[in-house]
Amino acid sequence: MRRLSSEDATVDTISRGPTVVVPPSLMNNPSSAHEIAAAMEMARLELEDFTSPESTPGTPPVTNVTDKYAFAFDIDGVLIRGGRPIPEAVEAMKVLNGQNSYGIKIPYIFLTNGGGKSEQERCIQLSKQMEIEVSPGQFICGHTPMREMAEKYNTVLVVGGEGEKCRHVAEGYGFKDVITPGDIIKTDPETTPFRKLTEEELKNSKVRDFKNLAIEAIFVFADSRDWAGDQQIILDLLMSKGGVLGTRSETFDEGPPVFFSHSDVVWSAGHELTRLGMGALRASLEAMFKAVTGKELETTAFGKPQIGTFHFATRLLKQWRRATHGIDAPPETVYFVGDTPESDIRGTNEFDKHSENTWYSILVRTGVYQEGTTPKYTPKATVNTVLDAVLHGMQLEQKKALRETLDITKKLEGTAIAESAPNSRAPSPTRK
């Protein structure tokens, strides 16, 4: 397991093998966070290695990391706000990594709808922001499940994000022929009359023969930086014949499918009020398609609250528990901490109804949720900060452990009493 400084690590260097990203100040010695980060990285690699998905070490290593429960965190509005760490989040990570009165470490992963960056880049960013050791294996982004569609679609349009990042993410997932809106605009500038490419965009974009090229699917990996231009291009494809630009379908049902990495209408950024997110773009696109064609547009979203993200997280935690504790089951309880009732809480509650373990939703007041309002989807608990959420979950687990201990003690005492009691049904004297 390599340890790379967050100042020197790049997406390319991280992709070369199992890696933990480390703040420069911690490079000399592994920190208390190293064990969880390294173990989750190996679990993620084993999960994605379809040749040996059930690999288990003969003897689990000695560890003080509990296997009973785990935490999953949203990032924006929970750990980070406006690019800066929320102070209580730094303390929460210390508690999870062993600085607590119980003397245990608690495993944790990150589930974020934030897109446009690879899991490796997200890892580098959070390591710098939180000054903590983390690994790419701990990150599940909204578009992470899209990697499984690379074998189904060959030529795809990828929308959103900064510069060429989404193209690189898609290519890293295995998509063979990735097209961006910049490619389309560079080939035909009249596609978007009100948008002109920058010098950097012109340099990176590629001229293609779109008259003889069929785009098989559209993926919105991250928030659009140009709603008008991106929606124009997406609508052109949706109304095309088989995904060929410049054509028009007579029935408007021959275009490629469109997928969104999540459906959050709003999200918590640096502004004091919430900002529009990808879900707003999705709603706008569906409304425009109906206005232009008179037909309903069916789109597909990944990320939270879609249960696919939670299934993936459960499989990851199950693989981690199998490798570190020799138990072929996910942790008994996963405490999910989020700030958005419509995605974080809704998704957790819905998945909990069908999951093989318990998913417990906790809503924090540091992000999208506004104090004094009634959340549309009710969490199991509402707390001020992520630190309060961590302490809440730990206290519930300690009470649970105490109850189990008392139950075992009562059973043992009951057995001992029964064994020591005289036989109340001794045979009666024989009558003569």
N, C-alpha and C positions, 0 to 999 in steps of 0.2 A: 504494500500500500504506500503510494507516494504522498508526500506532503509538499504542496507548492504554496509559495507566498501569494497572497491575494494581489500584491503589487506586480508580480511577475507572471501570474497564471493567465493563460489565454484559452479560448474555446478549443483551439487546436491542441495545445499541450495537455489539457485535461482529457481530451477525447482519446488519448493514446493508451490509457489504462486506468485501473482503479486509483482514485485520487481524492485526497482531502485538501480543501483550500484553507489556508491558515493566515491570520493576520501576521505581519512581519514581526511584531513584538513577541509572538509565541512560537517562532520557528525553532528555537533552540531545544525546546522540550514540548512534547504533546500536552495539551491542556486537558481539563476534565471532560471537555466535549468530544475529544478525539474518538473514544471507544464507540459511542453511539453513531457518530458520523461515518466511521470506517465500516462498522458492521452493516449499516443501512446501505452503504455504497456497494458492498459485496452482495447483499441480498437483492438489490436492484439488478445487478449484472447477472446474477443467477436466474432471476425471474425472466430476463429477456433472452437468456440462453436456452432456446427451445430444445437443444440437444440433451440437456440435463436439468430440466426445471425442478426436479425433486431432490437435488443434491443435498445431502445432510452429512455433517461431520460425524465420525464415529462417537466421539466424546465431546459434548459441548464444553466450551471454555469456562473457566471459573470467572464469575462476574457478579458485580453488585447492582447490575441493571435489572430492574424488575421486568418480568414477562407478563404480569397480570394485566397491566393497562398501559395505554400510550396516549399521547396528545397529537392532534393535527391542527395546524394553524393556517388561517388565511394570513396574508402578509400586509397588504395595504389597508390601513385603518385599524390594524390589530398590533402589528410589530413596527410598521413604518408609516409615517404620514408626511407627505410632501418631501420624500427623499431622505428624511431624517428619522432615526430610531425614536420610538416613544420610550421615555426613561424607564417606565415600569417593565417594558419588554426586555431590556437588558438584564434587569434583576430576575425576571421570570426564567430566562435561559440559565442563569446561575443556579437557581433552585432546581431546575430539571437536571442539571449536570452535577448534582450531588451536594450543593451548599444548602442543606436542609436538615432539620432535627431528626429525620428518620434514617439518615445515612444511606440513602439509596439514590440511584440515577433512574430517570424515566425516559424511555425512547420517545422520539418526536419526529414528525415529518411536516412538510409545508404543502398545502393545497391552495394554489392561487389561480384565479381566472386571468390574471395579468399575462399578456402574451407578447409576441413579437421578439422574444428573446429565447434562446435555447436554455435548457435546464443548467447547462454548464455556465452560461453567462449570468443567469439568475443567482447561481451559487457564488460566483465571484463578487457580485454586487452586494448580496446580503452579508457575506463575510466581512466586507469593508464597512458596511453600514453598522453592523452589530458588533464588530470586533470579536468574532467567534469562529471556531473551526466548524465547517460544514462541508458536506459532500453533495455532488449532483444527484446521488441516489436518494436524497431526502426530498427532492423537489418533484411535484406533479403539477404541471401547468395545464391551462385549459386546453391547449392544443396537443398535449402529450399523447392522448389516445389516438390522434390522427395518424401517428406513425404506422398504425396497423392498416391504414388504407393505401399505403404506398404501393402495395402489390396489386391493388385493384385498378388504380388510375395511373396512366402514363403521363400524358400532357395535362398540366393543371395550371390554373391562374391562382396566384397567391396574393392576397390583398392585405394592406395595413402595415403598421410598424415604421421604424426609422430606416431610411436608406434601403440597403440590400439585406438587412438582417433577416427578414422573413423568408427571402429566397434561400439564404444559407441554412436556416432552420429546416425548411422543407427538404432541401437536398441532404441535410444531415439525417433526416428521417427515412431517406431512401427514395424519394420521388425523383424520377429520372429526367423529366423535362419540365422545368419550372419557369413559368412566364409571370411577369409583373405588369401592373398598369403602365409603368415607365416604358416597357418594351413596346406596348401597343401605341402609346402616344408618340414615341420616337419614330415608329414606323409610319404613323399617320397623325400628324399634329392636329388635324381638324377633328379628331375624335372628341377632344375636349376643348371647345373654343375658348374657355375662360381660364384654362390652366396651361402654363408653359413650364417645361422642365428646366431645372437649374443646371448649371454646368456639371455639377457632380452627378446628377441624374442622367444627363446625356452621356456622360462618360461610361456609366455602369450599365445603362440600358442597351438592349440588343435589338437590332432590326430583324424582323422575321417575315416570312411569306405567309401571312395569316389567311390569305385566300385559299391556300391549300393545306391548312392546318386546322384540325378539330381539337378544341379544348374540351376535355372530358369531364372536368369538375372544377368548381370554384371553392377556394378555401379562404375564409377571412381569419387570418392567424392573429391579428392584433387590431387595435383601434385604428380606424382610417385617419390619415392626416389631411385628406382632401375628400370630404363626403361627396361633393358634387361630381368631381371627376370619376371617383371610384364607382359611384352608383350608376353613372352613365354607362361605364364600361360593363358593369355587371348586368344591367338591363339589356344592353345590346346582345350579350351572350344568352341571357334567359329567353329572349325573343327570337333567337337565331334558329337555323336549321342544323341541328347536331353540333352546336358549338363552333360553327365557322363564322367568324366575324364578317360583317358586310352582307349577310344573308338575313332573310326574314321568314319566319314560320307563319303559315296561314292559321295555324291552330294555337300557337303560343304554348305548346307543350312538348317541344322537341329540344329545348335547351338543356344544358348540363345541370346537375344538381348543385346546390350551394350549401356550404357548411360553415358554421360559425364556431369559434373556439369557446364561446360562452354567450350568455344572454343577459348579463347585468345591464339594466337600463341606466343606472347611476353607479358611481363609485366615489370613494373618498380620496381626494388628492390634497394638494397644499392649500387650496382655497377653503375658506370657512364654510362654504356651501358645497353640496355634492355636485359632481360634474357628470355630463352625459357619457355613457359608455357604449359598448358594442351592441347591447340589446336595443338601444335607441336606433342605431343604424339598421338593425334587423327589422324593427317595426316600420321604420321609414321605407325601407326597400319593399317590404310586403305591401304597404299602402300604395306606393307609386306603381308597382306592377299591376295592382288591381285597377288603379285609375287609368292606366294606359291600355291594358288589355281587357279589363272587365272580368278577369279570372283571379282566383285565389292562388297565392304562391306558397308552396310548401317548402320550408327550410328546415335544416337540422342543426341543432346546437349541441356542443359538447360542454365540458366544464361543469361547474356547479350551477343549478341544482341537479343536473342530469346524473343518474345513478351510476353511469359508466365510470365516472371519476372516482366515486366511492368504492366501486368494485375493484378498480385498479389499486387503490390505496390499501384495501383489505388484503389483496393478494400479496402486496409488498410486505405488509406487516406480518402476514402469515409466513412468508419465506424467511423474514428476519427472525421470527420466533423459532422456526424449525432449525435454522442454522446456529442460533446462539443458545437455545435452551432444549433442543431436541423434542419440541412439542409441535405436532402437526396440526396447528390451529392458530388463528390470529389471537392477539391479546383479548381478554374477556371483555374489556371496555375500552372504547376510544373516545376521548373527550375532544370534540371539535369546537374550536374557538373562532368565531367570526364576527363581523360587524354589519352584515347585510342580511336582514330577515328573509328577503325574497330569494336569495341564492344559498347562503351559508346555512341558515336555520332550516329553511324549507327542504333543502337537499338532505341534510343530516336526519331530520325527522322522518322523511319519506324512506330513506335507505334503512333506517333503524327498524322499520316495520317488517323488512324482508331479510335483513342480514343475519349471518350465522352468529354474530356477536352483538354486543350493545354499542350503539353510537349515541353519545350524549351531547346535546347541543348547548353551547354557552354563548350568549350574546354580550359583547362589550360595548361600552358607551363612547369609545374613542374614534369611531368612524362614521359610517353611513347612518346608523340608527340615531334618531334624535330623541333626547330625553323628553318625557311628557307625552309622547305619541304611543299608540298601541300597535305593536308590530303585527303585520298581517299573518305571520307564522310565529307561533309561540315557542320560545326556547325552554329548555328544562331549567335554565338559570340565566339571570341577567346580572352582570357585575360591572364595576367601573372600568377595570383595566385587565389586560392579559395576565398580570401578576395575580390579581384576585381570582381569575379563572383557574390558574394553575393550583393555587392554594385550595380553592374550592374542590377541585377534583381529587387532590391528595387527601384532603380531610374525609371525603366520602369513602375513599379506598381504605383509609385507616379504620374508619368505623365498620366497614364491611369485614375487614380482617379480624377486628375485635369480636364481632358477632360470630364469625366462623369459629374462632378460638373458644368462645363461651359455649357454642353448640357442641363442639367436640368434647369439651370438659364435662358438660352435663351428660352426654352419652356415656362417657367413660365412668362417671360416678354412678350412673344408673346401672350400668353393667356390673360394677363392683358390688353395689348393694344387693342386686339380684342374686349374685353368686354367693354372697355371705349369709343370706337369709336362710333360716331353717326351713325344711321342706314342710309346707303347710298341708300337704296331702299324704302324710305318713299312713301306711296301711293300718287298718283297724284290727284290734285283737280278734283272733279266730274264735268263733262261737263253738262251744261244745254241744 
